[in-house]
Amino acid sequence: MCGIVGYIGKRNALPILINGLKRLEYRGYDSSGIAVLQPPDIWMRKRQGKISQLELEIEAENPAGTTGIGHTRWATHGAPTRENAHPHFSCGNKIAIVHNGIIENYSMLKDELMAEGHLFISQTDTEVLAHLIEYYYTGDLAAAVRTALNRVEGTFGILAVAAEEPDCIVAARRGSPLLIGIGDDETFMASDGSALVEHTRKVIYMEDDEMAVLGAENVTIRTLQDAHVHRPAEELPFRTSDIRKGGYPHFMLKEIFEQPDTMVDSMRGRLLIEEATAKLGGLEGFWDAIRGSSRLIITACGTSWHAALIGEYLIENFAKIPVEVEYASEFRYRDPIISSKDTILAISQSGETADTLAAVREAKRKGALALGLCNVVGSTIARETDAGVYLHAGPEIGVASTKAFTSQVIVLTLIALALGRMKQLSAEEGARIVNALGSLPDLTRKVLANVDVVKALAKKMAVHNHALYLGRGFNYPVALEGALKMKEISYIHAEGYPAAEMKHGPIALIDRKMPVVLVAVRDPVYEKVLSNIEEVKAREGWVIAVVSEGDTMVKHLADEIIEVPAITQCLTPLLTVIPLQLLAYYTAVEKGCNVDQPRNLAKSVTVE
Ligand code: G6P
């Protein structure tokens, strides 16, 4: 959600900033802007729309300047207009800032500053910060930022520059990620490693309530209370090739097709074949506490919440530990009953989702053990939880999550397997699951090879305005996820339901214009799903069924079928979700939608 970049060095800042913003565009893309220091002034351009539009606008100008900051926005306070785009300026245009997060007490501060004569031109909370820094500025930007931030309530990742101090950028964070990239005689800043990796893999992750003063050759970090911080640089855990489309028309398609490999990466070194179990280094030393928990609460948002639902089935099945799944946004505000006997597991691809983070903090405050399951290394949730497991799925750039979902389900399977084997799961059962996991990447390749069937179906789907997705058991969360993918990127109104619940309401919607996507693989609830298909057909619904290879019964009932190879029941979601990802993708492409940057969405939602 919103992206920040900064550069200070010897090269022209503008192309570096534009390129960085393009790398971050997946985080927010309704408006953007850039400021470059040209003492005694600050050159600035911003505009509504995509970075490419900003680039076109400034192409001819190419301002010289080796220090600059940039921002790509996902609007929270104020519409996505040019005025509300960042950078924001102080009255005299001598201080500029870019900001991610929310200044909660902005209205009180704004009244105060207006009474002092400050003039505001935007509706954003961020502009308040620019004026507040100006208010305290006496020639030392770092000191003014520190004083200003000590008056602010809310979250921020900011970069600030002052016209009078062209040799420094001041960065600060609380609750919104900020990384410093160390180059040779140049320093880069970004809210996300994907904007840094082309320049350097040597990075410092800033922590909450820290401030950094950045020069081309020096980085000084102190806390907002002015205590010295020493933090060595780390290596970014991915490469430039990970953030390129690699010949695919969209990141989403690339990420769908990467899944056989990302599945392997999530399992690498974690399967113990001899012992028929899994080994997760990040949870070593915590297993006794986890299996001794009175219950496990899994909390997440969006796609990660769907993975959590599958996790509930897996863990209850293998380990017989009671599991509850909660939307993080609900959990944090409903005063949940939590004790030190509980374990909370937060699932978040980005590791930055504000609601999930708040749920972790709430559970920790009440004494629970907090575990994290994140993809982004060094992310806030990964750092704030007591222990956890990384997905190792590589950067996910498409806004609609795909490969992170399958990796989440794999890691949840590994956790369930390890817990199960510590409790009551037999070695024979364990071995069956370990073997099935081993066969998964090849079976996924088989599903992906069937892409043309899905492509043809997508053409027919694209003319519809609504769709219903149904599944049962392990595949009920897959129905939810399939529907979410469809609505996110094609804007077709799609609802996921447990198949048997259809008759308690959604059945009223079924007529010949209603596509009904059913997951009907051969599992213990197969016969029941057959009855659900009959119910839809009796009302002339258009049935698309995801079935087990060689199925004949559904073939007679459904209008369209997509086959997936057979696998042990608990792993079927990992295969059945793939055609649904592809169906959403090709339907959106057919409708001419912007697949990687769907309207109104953001990759990482760092506000409530
Ligand atoms: C946003 C994204 C979704 C994602 C959700 C949770 O809504 O658009 O794709 O599933 O956030 O994100 P997280 O990073 O916590 O998994």
Residues whose N, C-alpha, C, O or C-beta is under 5 A from the ligand:
A	BS01	G6P	C301 G302 T303 S304 I347 S348 Q349 S350 G351 T353 V399 A400 S401 L601 A602 K603 V605
